[in-house]
């Protein structure tokens, strides 16, 4: 190292002791290029050369300052000249600043890795938690989520239609088209077509009942919505709306948080209807022994093909009349 240029030829007097049992002697202290040189005051004879980087202060913050050539040395130098003390201190600060600090580097690396990890968790964890929750929730909890969303939908549509004769007919139609009774819910207002909810619920609007003697309009929308439910994950979409905290609560307690889906029903009612594949809808109708033509026409999927041989009615006329009266 090279001494600081502003301190070249800096000198002062000090008291030097060669070892613990020796008496202090007055010396001239010279701030050199890389050393602190001690000379006898009377004869100008050199007594010692101390390395500036190795120099240590035995009494930090006290005056006069006491320096040693290394921490374990008995040799001491006592200085009360503030300029010399400041020069030595500045050299040591520069040396410390230039010295490698593995601990600081390690700390910076750890901090960087931690920040990267936390950033990844912030962006990755919510989606991962929602996807995991959607996969592992049991059927009763899925049904509870669907009911919670239905309750929010009914804030706008009014309560589901529930005339007893109509409910019985709705169960028959639900079982005929979906293979599960109780899955069809008729709403009095706010819905023109159909919607699907977690837990297997299919919502249908009252206007689909106003098609005279033919239930094809209602049945076609139910079949199309069931196809949409199979190609999308209604539960994942709902949990994404509810957010990380509500999803974590649901996963850990099995209880649907209150207000978790407030406003979600309005979003569903206003969402655009995605088209369905004519081939898929035809296959679905054929599997149920239905003529696909009316259902393709009702949903606007495509031009209707010719009906098949083994065609059965979707519902009896009596049950259809009962279903049309479900809203009173």
HELIX and SHEET records of a PDB file:
HELIX    1   1 UNK A    5  UNK A    7  5                                   3    
HELIX    2   2 UNK A   82  UNK A   98  1                                  17    
HELIX    3   3 UNK A  102  UNK A  120  1                                  19    
HELIX    4   4 UNK A  121  UNK A  125  3                                   5    
HELIX    5   5 UNK A  126  UNK A  136  1                                  11    
HELIX    6   6 UNK A  139  UNK A  157  1                                  19    
HELIX    7   7 UNK A  164  UNK A  178  1                                  15    
HELIX    8   8 UNK A  206  UNK A  209  5                                   4    
HELIX    9   9 UNK A  216  UNK A  231  1                                  16    
HELIX   10  10 UNK A  234  UNK A  242  1                                   9    
HELIX   11  11 UNK A  244  UNK A  253  1                                  10    
HELIX   12  12 UNK A  264  UNK A  270  1                                   7    
HELIX   13  13 UNK A  278  UNK A  287  1                                  10    
HELIX   14  14 UNK A  292  UNK A  299  1                                   8    
HELIX   15  15 UNK A  317  UNK A  324  1                                   8    
SHEET    1   A 7 UNK A  46  UNK A  51  0                                        
SHEET    2   A 7 UNK A  35  UNK A  40 -1                                        
SHEET    3   A 7 UNK A  25  UNK A  31 -1                                        
SHEET    4   A 7 UNK A  10  UNK A  17 -1                                        
SHEET    5   A 7 UNK A  76  UNK A  79 -1                                        
SHEET    6   A 7 UNK A  65  UNK A  68 -1                                        
SHEET    7   A 7 UNK A  56  UNK A  57 -1                                        
SHEET    1   B 3 UNK A 184  UNK A 187  0                                        
SHEET    2   B 3 UNK A 201  UNK A 205  1                                        
SHEET    3   B 3 UNK A 194  UNK A 197 -1                                        
END                                                                             
